[in-house]
Amino acid sequence: MSRPGGRRALALGGALTIAMTATLPAGPPAAANQARAAAVTASCTKTSDWGTGFEGKCTVTNGTGSALNGWKVEFDLPAGTSIGSSWDTTRSVSGNRYTFTDAGWNATIAAGGTASFGFGGTGPGWISGCTVNGGACDGTGAPADTEAPGAPANLRSTGTTSSSVALAWNAAADNVGVTAYDVYQGTAKAATVTGTTATVSGLSAKTAYTFTVKARDAAGNVSAASNALTVTTAEGGGTGPGGGKVIGYFAQWGVYQRGYHVKNIDTSGSAAKLTHINYAFGNVQNGQCTIGDSYADYDRFYQAGESVDGQADSWDAGALRGSFNQLRKLKKKHPHLKVIWSFGGWTWSGGFGQAAANPAAFAESCYKLVEDPRWADVFDGIDIDWEYPNACGLTCDTSGPAAFRNLMSALRSRFGTGNLVTAAITADGTAGGKIDAADYGGAAQYVDWYLPMTYDFFGAWDADGPTAPHSPLTSYDGIPTQGFHSDAAIQKLRSKGVPASKLLLGIGFYGRGWRGVTQSAPGGSATGAAPGTYEAGIEDYKVLKGRCPSTGTVAGTAYAKCGDQWWSYDTPATIGGKMTYAKNQGLAGSFFWELSGDTTGGELITAMRNGLG
């Protein structure tokens, strides 16, 4: 599973406090201090520093007497130091100059209020030359900007599909400079961009929508609306038709506490609806592919009643047992099924950095393991689940933007065209986020398909909320982070040259939840993670459908309020909508994490199969 927007609790490292904005009049120190107290300021600290990299956090404080509508922080980093990831902000970079603007949802800061954003970087240096909203970070600088930009002109449509409208407009003028444009669908904000184009997705076919655009400057001044534009989406079909792949993950550890075995794939009816199974996970250690759990993989003895074909495993020397042997039996019973061995995952992605240093050697080790004579007939290829190349996740990787492409090239060369080579990848569609950190477009030529992990966007690692669906299909008014939704990931990957026919839409067969919640709609505060069977804050769909039934939908997915708990998860109905999206976008199909979360009768996989046709 992926956590595109995960937060990490880290020890406090070196710190630098930076005061920012408003001009200070000449005068004695007391007057200057008083002026600073009435300014917008920010405190920026290194929350963690491990020598070769760091994480930082900036908290913007509105010390003025009125609300601040928008903010922009800029600073320089010295040569050899760079920032590769950020959250709760929109990031851009020009040379060594970094610009951080509000993420839309945190643009407004009440008088006396604060807003924070974080970032992760590499190198030993730190911030210099900081400005905010045009003023110096030491509390002196340019006068406050109170002039709103002019209205954007000539809003027009540059293309439509059955589910999206592409828009463009002329740049707005401003006395200092426009920092963002807010696109409105009716009265709801549909997108925030820094350029003069945007695509609004997740729309219904053959339906009329009205759009306007407003400009914002760094001081938060907002323009009047552009001309109103009404556009009708195309009839159903979009860029389709989409593919019919249905790929499910089988988690090797499910054979323990969960009691979910390969036989359950058959008895639930899921095997007949799947096209591929991804077996998770093999490990990545010392630059090589290695076994993840030898007992579960190929040594556990299955009695006759546990076995796919009703035959007990053999104790003969060299006989294959465990899940590998059960998968062999499942493929024999369902000859259409393909099985792919997946390596990495959130916990084991840290090993890919060393692998990237010698891609050919890594590919050779993977080929020898996947094609081991004991189980070569079980697997039809390899899946690489490197979740944060050249970015930070559970650990930080500094292998460079070309490392992922080089790794996939080496794997394709070694595995040839007769084996499948696929990759599960980040779904972080934010500006300057994880998709931007690696060359997914360049690597697309080497893979049969990508599996963008379009789930885990939000969860109770942010213990106090706001509550938000962990797998939104589209953006919505109040989404905590712009770009953390499925459509943003799909469109960003397509913009980088990845064909739609090589992309699948990810579905979570589980929910994420908070406790201490009083608000039914998304956006409420919380006190911590809701209780879960195996881990706080997460629960299988098969449990939630009865324990906390859905009470509403937002952004193409469902949410539920029961007692003081708030959960989000997909239902058969919302999966149906997501499959329509996948077809309209011309995607290769859909995949899910993971098989044991579904009901005994396979409700969710049935919805996927029926939705894709």
Beta strands, then each sheet from edge to edge (+ up, - down):
strand 1: 15-18
strand 2: 40-49
strand 3: 53-62
strand 4: 68-69
strand 5: 72-76
strand 6: 82-87
strand 7: 90-94
strand 8: 97-101
strand 9: 108-109
strand 10: 114-122
strand 11: 128-132
strand 12: 135-136
strand 13: 153-160
strand 14: 165-170
strand 15: 178-185
strand 16: 188-193
strand 17: 197-200
strand 18: 208-217
strand 19: 229-232
strand 20: 245-251
strand 21: 276-285
strand 22: 288-290
strand 23: 338-344
strand 24: 381-385
strand 25: 420-425
strand 26: 449-452
strand 27: 504-508
strand 28: 510-515
strand 29: 528-529
strand 30: 538-540
strand 31: 552-554
strand 32: 557-562
strand 33: 565-569
strand 34: 589-593
sheet 1: 1+ 2- 3+ 10- 6+
sheet 2: 4+ 9-
sheet 3: 7+ 8- 5+ 11- 12+
sheet 4: 13+ 14- 17+
sheet 5: 16+ 15- 18+ 19-
sheet 6: 22+ 21- 20- 34- 27-
sheet 7: 22+ 21- 23- 24- 25- 26-
sheet 8: 29+ 28- 30+
sheet 9: 29+ 28- 33+ 32- 31+
end
